Amino acid sequence: MITHLLYLHGFRSSPHSFKARMTAEWLATHRPDITFWCPQLPPSPRAAVALAEEGTKAWPADPARRAVIGSSLGGFYATVLAERWGCMAVVMNPAVDPARDLAQHLGEQQAWHDPTLRFEFNAGHVAELRALAESIRAPAPLTRPERYYALIAKGDELLDWREMSARYAGTAGQLLEGSDHGLTDFALHLPAILAFLGLDAHS
């Protein structure tokens, strides 16, 4: 039974993501017994994964007690951690090859939710993404696809749904005919995500 849930946001995003906030609000209302953490991730992929591991070090080691949700780049990070931990993971429009994709976005970046927050994304960060992919032998198949729930939108304007579907073949989840990269219809899909994680509302 899951007692601890980690949420990892995407590139240029933050804990202020509406998906993160909606998940946190639902848990606070219906499952306050669940420990939920959505940290602000640093630009460095290596540091982002290290932060997630350090911040969950005191959580139960039993993989059945913890799970991770990730969106876009956070979906890649969630996959890295789920493969390391052996826990359940929900990935939403997950980045499949972020080293390739983000190599086109080097330089100063502006945060989505706070235009005053800027950070540098550089070639070293791309190399860190490659190293993380190699650490889980990507693009080799997932070790246990049944641990994953993949929410993939054909209407994603940034990532190729075919590539995402191939990477997460054999997983539970939904392939949406429309929607978009940010999953603006997330409220429709949250109940299925929570059900997959066994986090139904307490009566």
ABEGO torsion letter per residue (X at the ends): XBABBBBBBBBGBBAABAAAAAAAAAAAAABAABBBBBBBBBABAAAAAAAAAAAAAABBABAAABBBBBBEAAAAAAAAAAAAAGBBBBBBGBBABAAAAAAAABEBBBBAABAABBBBBBAAAAAAAAAAAAAAGOABBBABAAABBBBBBAABAABBAAAAAAAABGBBEBBBABEBAAGAAAAAAAAAAAAAAGBBBBX
